[in-house]
Structure formats: C-alpha cells, structure tokens
Amino acid sequence: MKLLTAFLAASLACGAAFGADEVVCGKKTHCSHMKDCEEAMAYLKKCPGQVKIDGDGNGIPCEKQHCGHLKKQHSFFDADRFKNPQSSKDS
C-alpha cells in the first residue's frame, strides 16, 4: 500500500508540475496532441471525461506513446485502487 501511495503522489506531482493553468480542456484531447507523460497526466487530472487518452480506464494516460513506463514499473498495479484510492481499505 505504501508503494501505491508513493506512485499516486508521484503521478499527481507530474500533473501539478505541468501547471494546471497551462491545461485548457478541449484544446488537446488525444495522446497525439500531448508532448509527454507529464502533460498527459495533467490533462487527465484536470479534464476527466473530456480527453480520450485513457482507453482502458486504468488511470494511466497514453500508455503506448508516453506513460507506459508507469504501468511497467508497478506490476502490482490495481486499476480500481488507483482510480479511487479512498474506497480501498489498507490490509
């Protein structure tokens, strides 16, 4: 659980580092519009439902183009816990 929490914090930090003021919902909607994983994470965080960058719905955008390393680094990855960490219980 600690590793998952660290992963979530790093993912959110990626989005925050890009700058929420730089994200304009509707301006970029596909992975081909994103320059890197950081930008994709920022758009997914700020514009959920408005971007088409998380086809499998696991919370990791643009896995083939930009962010595939996030899933590969975390083989324990549980999509349900990532998308809604408050609903999971600590073991």
PADO-250109 format. One record per residue (C-alpha): residue in three letters; x, y, z. Coordinates in steps of 0.02 Angstrom, whole numbers, plus 32768, in hexadecimal, padded with zeros to 4 digits. Each point is the difference from the previous one (the first is absolute). Layout:
! residues N
> ALA, X, Y, Z
...
//
This chain:
! residues 91
> MET, 8000, 8000, 8000
> LYS, 8090, 8077, 8026
> LEU, 8047, 7FE5, 7F52
> LEU, 7F57, 8022, 7FB1
> THR, 7FF0, 80A0, 8066
> ALA, 80AC, 8038, 7FC5
> PHE, 7FCF, 7FD9, 7F4C
> LEU, 7F61, 8067, 8011
> ALA, 805E, 8092, 804C
> ALA, 8081, 7FFC, 7F74
> SER, 7F78, 7FF8, 7F7D
> LEU, 7FA4, 8094, 8049
> ALA, 80A3, 8060, 8010
> CYS, 801E, 7FE4, 7F47
> GLY, 7F5A, 8052, 7FDA
> ALA, 801F, 808D, 807A
> ALA, 80AE, 8022, 7FBB
> PHE, 7FB8, 801B, 7F52
> GLY, 7F94, 808A, 8043
> ALA, 7F44, 7FFC, 800A
> ASP, 7FF8, 80AD, 7FB0
> GLU, 8051, 7FB8, 7F63
> VAL, 7F78, 7F7D, 7FEB
> VAL, 7F6E, 803D, 7F97
> CYS, 7F7A, 7F7B, 7FFB
> GLY, 7FC7, 7FE0, 7F4E
> LYS, 80A3, 8041, 7FB4
> LYS, 8057, 7F57, 8004
> THR, 7F9A, 7F60, 8004
> HIS, 806E, 7F74, 7FBC
> CYS, 80AB, 7FB9, 8029
> SER, 8044, 803E, 7F5A
> HIS, 7FDF, 80B1, 803F
> MET, 8067, 7FE5, 809F
> LYS, 80BB, 8020, 8004
> ASP, 8029, 7F8D, 8093
> CYS, 7FBD, 7F9C, 8092
> GLU, 8000, 8097, 8073
> GLU, 7F8B, 805F, 7F8D
> ALA, 7F8F, 7F68, 7FE7
> MET, 7FF1, 7FE8, 80BD
> ALA, 7FD3, 80B8, 8016
> TYR, 7F77, 7FF6, 7F7B
> LEU, 7FBA, 7F5F, 8047
> LYS, 7FFA, 804C, 80AF
> LYS, 7FB3, 80A6, 7FCE
> CYS, 7F8F, 7FC7, 7F71
> PRO, 7FBD, 7F52, 802B
> GLY, 7F7C, 7FC8, 7F84
> GLN, 8035, 8086, 7F84
> VAL, 80A0, 7FAC, 7FC5
> LYS, 8014, 7F5D, 7FA2
> ILE, 80A8, 7FD0, 8049
> ASP, 7FD7, 7F70, 8076
> GLY, 7FAF, 7F7D, 7F93
> ASP, 8004, 7F74, 807F
> GLY, 7FC7, 806F, 808F
> ASN, 808E, 7FD0, 8075
> GLY, 8033, 80B1, 802B
> ILE, 80A1, 7FFD, 7F99
> PRO, 7FF1, 806D, 7F65
> CYS, 8058, 7FE3, 7F5A
> GLU, 804F, 7F5B, 8032
> LYS, 8040, 7FD9, 7F51
> GLN, 8043, 80AD, 7FD8
> HIS, 8039, 8050, 80A2
> CYS, 7FD4, 7FAF, 80A6
> GLY, 8017, 7F45, 7FE6
> HIS, 8092, 8002, 8078
> LEU, 7F8A, 8025, 8091
> LYS, 7FA3, 7F5C, 7FED
> LYS, 809E, 7F9C, 7FDD
> GLN, 8052, 8043, 809E
> HIS, 7F6E, 7FC6, 806A
> SER, 7FD4, 7F4D, 7FD7
> PHE, 7F8E, 7FFD, 8097
> PHE, 7F97, 8086, 7FAD
> ASP, 7F48, 7FF6, 8030
> ALA, 7F99, 8075, 7F94
> ASP, 7F6C, 800A, 8077
> ARG, 806D, 8034, 8093
> PHE, 805E, 807F, 7F95
> LYS, 7F63, 8054, 7FBF
> ASN, 7FAC, 800F, 80AB
> PRO, 807F, 7FE6, 808D
> GLN, 7F86, 803C, 8087
> SER, 7F8E, 7F6A, 7FE0
> SER, 8088, 7F7E, 801F
> LYS, 802A, 7FC2, 80AD
> ASP, 80AF, 7FEA, 8044
> SER, 8031, 7F4B, 801B
//
